[in-house]
Amino acid sequence: MPSWIVAVILPLSGLLLSLPAGADVKARSCGEVRQAYGAKGFSLADIPFQEIAGEHLRICPQEYTCCTTEMEDKLSQQSKLEFENLVEETSHFVRTTFVSRHKKFDEFFRELLENAEKSLNDMFVRTYGMLYMQNSEVFQDLFTELKRYYTGGNVNLEEMLNDFWARLLERMFQLINPQYHFSEDYLECVSKYTDQLKPFGDVPRKLKIQITRSFIAARTFVQGLTVGREVANRVSKVSPTPGCIRALMKMLYCPYCRGLPTVRPCNNYCLNVMKGCLANQADLDTEWNLFIDAMLLVAERLEGPFNIESVMDPIDVKISEAIMNMQENSMQVSAKVFQGCGQPKPAPALRSARSAPENFNTRFRPYNPEERPTTAAGTSLDRLVTDIKEKLKLSKKVWSALPYTICKDESVTAGTSNEEECWNGHSKARYLPEIMNDGLTNQINNPEVEVDITRPDTFIRQQIMALRVMTNKLKNAYNGNDVNFQDTSDESSGSGSGSGCMDDVCPTEFEFVTTEAPAVDPDRREVDSSAAQRGHSLLSWSLACIVLALQRLCR
C-alpha cells in the first residue's frame, strides 16, 4: 500500500472516531493541485487525490496538504529553475544590448580601418604609380600598427606615428636628392631632424593628436562594451543559496501544498524574497552605474572631438598634404640637413634619362567623399553612438531593479491591486512585514530569506572590481589618455599613449627645442648659408631630380 494512502487513512480514522454520530465528513480534494502539478510535466503518481497530514513537510506549513515529500523536493527544484530563468529573462535586455552593440561597433571600426587603407592605397597608386608601390610598406606598416593597437596590441601610438614620419622623411629625402648617396647612418641622422625642421608642416602634430585620442576612445569604448557584456552574462547566471531556494519554494509552490494552486504570491512578499536572493547582485549597482556614466562620457567624445571616422576617412588627403609640404620646402630642408649631418657623397653616374610618364603628377587630386567605400552596414559612427547612448541610459540601475521587475510580472505575483487575495507565505491573506532596502547589509532582518551578510559573494566582488578597472580606463580615455592596467582581462591594452590634450583642451602649436643632430662625418663640409635662399630655378632642378629618381626606381 502506498505511503500516502496510509497517511490518509490513519488521520481520517482518528477523526471519524472523534466525530459525533451522523456528522458529515468530507475530505478536501486535491483535484486542482493534480491538474496544475501535471501541467508542469510531473507524474501524477506522486500526488494524492485528497489532503493528507503534513508532518513530513520540511519547507511548507505542516498542516493538511496535497504534497508528499517527493512533490516538495521536485517543486523545490522547479522553483530554483524558474528563478534562474526569471533572472536571465529579466536581464535579457541589458545582455543583448552589450552583445549586439559590441558586434556593431567592432565591425564598424575594423571596416573603417580597412576602407581608409584601401582609399589611401588607391589614391597613391593613381597619383605616384610605381614610385608609391616601391615605398608602400611605409604606409602599410602604419595601418598594420593602427589595427594592432585597436585589437589590443601593445602599441605606443605616439612613438609609432613619430617612426612613420621619420621613415617617410628618409624615403622622400632620398628622392628629392637623387644626386647623392646616403648611408644608413646618414639617414638616421636625417630622421632626427623631423621635429626640428617640420618638413611636413603642421600635419604630423595635428594628426598625432587626432589619431591618439580617437583611437584611445574607440578601443576603450569597445573594451567597455566587452566588459559590460561579460559582467552582464556572468551576473545573470545566478546560483541561489539553500536559504534562497527554501524561500522560493515557500513563495511559489507552497500554495500547491495548501490546495491553492491558482493563488499567486503577494507583491511585497515577492519583493522581500527577491531582495534576499539577489542581495549581492544589488551591490553591483553602484559600480555598474558609474561604469555606465563613464561609457556615456566616452560616447559623447566619439561623436564629438574624438570621432575616429572623421579622422580616418580623410587620412589619405592629410598625408598627401604633408608630402606636398615636404616637396615645397625640399630645398630648405635639404640645406638644413646637409648643415647638420654633413655633405653626403655623390651618387654614381645616373643612367641616361628617360622621359617621365605623362600622367605623373606631384600633387594629389582633391578629396571626393562620394568615392569613399561604405562603412560597416552602411551606417555612420554618429548613428551608432546615438543608438548606444539610449540603450546605456536604460541599463542603469538594472541590478537593483531586478526584484521589482520580476515581482511586477503578472505570471509571478498577484500584483499590487490584489493585496488581500494573495499568498503571504502561510495563507491567502495580506502580507504585513515591511519591505527590505536593497543590498546585502540591509538583509540582516529579512523575514523571508536567511542571508549571511558577513560573507559577500566572491564572484560578484570580482565583477565589481572588473567594472571599477574599466571605469578608470574610460575616464582616462575621456581625457585622451591611455592606461595599461595589468590586472584587467585584456592581455595587453596599450602602453601609455596619450593625446597631449586634457579635457578637450589641446595646444594649437607644438613647441620644440631646436637642437642640432650629431654629425655623421667629423670632417663634414659646411654648406654655404646662401643655399637656403636658392630661387625658383633650383626648385625646378629639384623636381627634375625627382623624375630622374623615379626612372631609376622603375627600372
N, C-alpha and C positions, 0 to 999 in steps of 0.2 A: 504494500500500500504506500503511495507517495507521501512524503513527509508533510506536504502542505495539506493533504486530506486529513491526516492525523491532527494537525494543528487546528483545523476547522472543527473536527468532531469533539475534541476534548473541551474547549471552552463552551461550545454550544450545549454539550450535555450538562455541564455545571449550571449554565444559565437556565436550562429547562427545569432542573430540579428546584431552582430558587424561585421560579415564577409561580404565581397562583394558578389554580386550575382554570382553564378557559382563556388564558391570556394569549394574544395573537403574536407569535414570534415570526419576524421576517428579517432575515439577514440581508445586509446591503449587497447589491450585485456589483461585480467588477467588470460588467459588460463594456462600459465606456472606456475603461482603462485597457481592457483587452484589445479593443479596436485601435486605440491610439498607440499602444505598445507594438501591435502587429504592423501598423503603418510605418514604424521606424525600422522595420525589417527584422525584428526579433521573432524568435519562435514562441508560439502561444503555449507551448508545453511548460514554460516557466511560470505562468501566471494562473492563479486560482480563479474560479468562477465567482466566488464570494469572498468577502473580507475575512482575514484571519488575524490571530493575535500577533502583535508587532514586537514582542520581546527580542526577537532576533535582529532587528534593525540596528545599524551602527551609526547612521547619519540622520535619517528621518525620524520624526516623532514615533516613539514606541507605543502607539495606540493601534486600534484595529486598522488593518492595512490590506491593500491589494498587492503588496510587494513581498516577494520572497527574498532570501539572501542573494540568490543568483541574479534576480532582477535589479536589486540595489547595486550590485557590482557592475552589471552591464550598463545601467543608466548612469552610474558614476563615470565610467569611461566615455559614455556618449556625451555627457556634459563637458568633459575635458576636451573632446574632439570639436564639439560645437563652439566652445570658447576660442580655441585656437583658430578656427575658421572665421569666427566673427572678427577677431583682431586683424587677420590677414585681409578680409574683405573691407574692413573699415579703413585700413591704411593703404588700400589699393591705389587710391588717387595719388598720394604722395610718392609711392614707389614707381608707378608708371610715369609720373612727371619726370623724375630724375633719370629713369631708364631711357625714355624716348627722347628727352631733350639732350641728354649726353650724346646719344647717337647722332642727332641732327647737328649739333654744334661741332662734333668731332669730324663728321663728314664734310661740313662746310669749310672748316679751317684747312683740312687736308687738301680738299679740292681747290681752295683758294691759292694755296702754295703751288700746286701743280699747274694751275692756269697762269699764275704770274711767271713761273719759269718758262712755260711754253710761249707766252706772249713775248718775253724778252728774247728768247732764242729766235723766234720768227722775225722779229723786228731787226735784230742784229745781223741775221743771215741775209735779209733783203738789203740791208744797208752796207755792210762790210764784206759780205761773202766769205771767201776763203780766209781773209785776214782775221775775221772773228772766229771762224771754225778752228783755226790753228791755235787760238788762245782761249777757246771756250771753257776749258777746265777751270779757269779762274772764276767764272760765273757759275758753273755747275757746282763747284765746291761751296760757293756762297749759299745756294739753295739747299744743298745737302746738309750743311750745318744748321740752317734755319729749321729744316724738317727734324733734324736730330734733336734740336733744342725743344721743339714743340712736343715731340713724343717722349720727352723725359730724359734726354741725354744731358750729360754733364758738360754743358757748353757755356762759356762766358761770352755773352753777346757782344759786349764792348770790345773785348780782345779780338774776337772773331772778325768783327767789322773793321777794326784797325788793320788786321792782317790782310783783309780783302783789298782795302785801298792801297796798302803798301805794295802788294803784289801787282795790282793794276798799274801803279806808278812805275814799277820796274819794267813791266812789259811795254808801256807806252813810251817810256824814256828811251828805250832801245829803238823803237820805231821812229821817233822824231829825230834821232841822232844815228842814222844808219851808217854814217861815215866813220864811226868809232867802234872799237871792240871793247866790251865791258866784261870784266871777270865777275865771279860770284861775290867776291869781297867788295868790289866796287858797287855792285847792285845793292848789296846790303847797306852800304853807306848811303846810297840814293834813298832807300826806303826810310832812313832816319830823318829825312827832311820833309816827310809827308805833312806833319803837323805845322812845322815852321813855315813852309812855303805856301801851304794851302793851294797846291796845284789844281785841285778840282773845285776850287771856290768854296762856298759855304755848304755845298750839298752833303758832304760826309758828316758834318756836325749835325745838320738838321735830320738827316736820315738816321743817324745813330740814335738820337732822342726818340724819333718816331717809332723805329723798329723795336728798340729795347722795351719801351713802356707798353707798346701794343702787344708784343709777343709775350711779355710777362703777364699782362692782363688776360690774354687769350688762353695761355697754357694754364694759369692758375684757376681761371674760371672753369675750364673743362675738368681740372683736377677736383675742384669743388663739387661739380656735378657727379664725379665718380665717388667721392667720399659720401655725399648725400645719398646716392643710390645704394652704396654698400651698407651704410648705417640703417637706412630705412628697411632694406631687405632683412638685415640681421635682427633688428628690434621687433619687426612684425612677426617673427617666428618665436612665439613665447613658449616657455616651459613652466606651466603652473606648478606651484608648490603643493604638497599634500594638503595644507590648510586651505589653499585656494580651491582645490578640487572638491573638498568636502563642502565648502560654501557654495560652489557652483551646482553641485548635486542637490543640495538643500533648496536652492533657489529655483532651479529649472525642473527637477523631476520629483521632488518630494510631493508636489501636488498630485502626481500619478498615484503615489503610495496612499494618499489620503482619499483617493477616489474622485479627484478634481482635475482631470487631465486638461480641461479647457480653460482653467483659471490661470492667468499669467501673473508673474511677479509684480509687486508694486514698484513704481518708478524709483522712489527713493531707496527702497530695499536693493534694487539692482545697482544703483549708484554706489552704495557702500560696499557691495560685493566687488564691483569692478575697480573701485579705488583701492581696495585692499589687494586685489590680484595684480593690478597694474601700477602699484606704488612706485616701483623702480623706473618704469617707463616714464612716469610723470616727472621724475627727477631729471630726465634727459631734456626736458622742455627748455630750461633756461639757456643751456649751451646751444641747443638747436635754434632757438630764436636769434641768438647772437650770430650764429653761423648764417642764417637766412638774411639777416640785416647786412652782413658783410658781402654776401653774394649779390644782393641788390645794389650795393655801392659799386662793386666792380662792374656789374651790368650797366650801370649808368656811364662808367668810363668807356665801356666797349661801344656804346652808341654815341659817345662824345669825343673827347680828345684822344682816347686810346683806341680808336676804331682801326682795327687791323686791316679791314677791307679797303679803307681809304689810303692806307699806306702801301699795301701790296699791289693793288690794281695798277697804279701808275709808276711802279718802281723802275720799269724799263726806261720810262721817259726821264726819271730823275737821274739814273745812272748815265744816260746819254747826255744829259745836261752837264754832268760832271766831266765827261770825256771832252765835250766841246770847250769847257773852261780850260782844260789842260791844253787843248790844241791852240787856243787863242793866246795862252800865256807861255807857250813852249820855249820861246827864246829866253825870257826872263828866268824861267825855271832851270833851263839848261845852264845858263850863266852862273846862277847861284850854286848849283850842284857842282859845276866844274871848280868854282872857287872854294867850296867846302871839301870836296872829295879828291880834287886834283884833276889835271888834264888827262883824259883817257888816251889810250893808244889808238892810232888809226887802224881802221879795219882793212883787211886785204882788198886788193883792187876789185871793184864791182864788175860784174859781168856786163856785157853790152845791154843797154836799156831796151826794154820792150815798151810799146805804147800801153798806157794804163787802160783798163776796161772803161768803156764809155759810160757804163751805169754806176761807176764808183762815185760815191758822194760822201764827203767827210762830215756831213751833218745829217741828223736823223729827221725824218718827216714828222709832222705834227701828230700828236696823240689823238686817235679816233676811238671814242668809247664804244661805238657800235660794233667794232671788230673784236671786242673782248669776249673770251669764252664765257658761257653762262656759268655762274657759280652753282653750288650744290642745290639741287631740287629747284633751280630757277628762282631762288629766293635771295634775300639780302640780309646782311647782319642786323640791320635796324629792325626788320620784321621779326627775326629770331629773338632778339633781345626783348622787344615789346611783349612777345608771347611768353617768354620765360619769366619775365618780371611779374606778370599777372598770376602765373602758376605758383611762383615762390611766395607771393603775399598770401595766397590761400593756404599754404602749407605751414604757416606759423601757428604755434600752439597746438600742433596736431596731436602730440603725445599726451598732454594733459587733458585734451578734449576727447580722447578715446572713450572713457566711461560714459560721457554724455551722449556721444554719437551712437554708441552701442545701445544704451538704455532708451533712447527715443525711437528705436526700431520697433515698429508695431508687432513684428513677429517675436520679439523678445519680452516686452513688458506690456502691462495693461494701459500704460500711458498716464499722463498727469491728470486727465479728466475723470479717471475711474479709481479714485483712491480708497474707496470703501469696498469695492468688489474685486480685490486683488489679493494675491498670495503674499503674506508677510513673513513667511518662514515657518509659521506654526498653523495658521488657519487663513480662511478667507476674510480678511479684515484690514483696516487701515494700518500702515506701517508708522510707528511712533518715534523710533530713535532718530537723532539728528544726523544730518549728512556730514561726513568727514571732509576735511580740506584735502588738497592734493599733496602728493609726495609721501615718501617713506616715513619720515618722522611724525607726520600727522596721523598715522595709522595705529598709534600706540593704544588708542581706545576704540578701535574699530569693532563694533559689536558683532560683525559677521565673519570676519576673516582673521585668523591668527597670523600676525605679521611680526617677525623678529626685526625690529627697527635698528638693532645693533649690528646687523650683517647686511650691508648693501650688496646688491648683485654685482659681482666682479665683472661679468660680461657687459652690463650696462655702463659701468665705470670706464671700461675700455673704449666704448663708443663715445662717451663724454670727452675722453682725452683726445680721440681722433678728431672730433669736431673742434675742440679747442685749438689744436695744432693747425687745422685747416683754416680756422678763422683768423689766426695770426698771419698766415700766408696771404690770405685775401686782403687783410688790412695793409700789408706791405705792398701788394700788387696795386692797390688803390693809389698808393703814393709813388708808384713807378719803380718799386724796389723788389728784388727777388731774393728770397732767403732759402737756404738749403737746410731743411730740418732732417737731422739724422734719424729721428725716431718716427718718421712717417712711413706709411706703407710703400711710398714711391722709392724705388731703389736709388734713383738719382733725380733730383728735382732742381737742377740749376746750381750755379756756384757763385752767387753773389752779384749777378748782373744788375745794373741799375740804370735808370734813365738820366740821372743827374738832375731831376726836377721833382720837387716835393709839393704835394697838394696842388698839382697842375700849374705851378709857377716855374717856368723854365727860363733859363738865360737866353737873351736874344743874341748874344755874341759869345763865342767860345774863346776864352783868353788863354794864351800860352806864353811861355818864356822862350825867347829866341836864343838858341844855343847852337854853336857850330858843331856839326858831327865830326868825329875824329878823322883825320886824313888817312887815306889808304896808302898813299905814296909819300914818304917823308921828304922826297925831293921833288914834290909836285911843283908845277909852274903856276905862277899867279896869272889869273886871267885879267886882262885889262878891264877896268871898271866900265869902260865905254861899251863893252859887249852887251850890257843890259839895256842899252839905249839904241840898239840897232833899229833901222827903219823898216818900211814896208817891203823893200826888196829882199831883205833877209828872211822875212816871214814866207815870202813866195818860195825862196830857196829851200826853206824847211819843209814846206808842203811837197815840193818836188822830191825831196829825200824820202818822204813817206811813201810816195808812189814807187820809188826805186826799191824801198824795203818790201813793199807788197809784192813786187816782181820776184824778189829773192825768195820770199816765203812761199810763193805759189809754185815755184819750180820744183 
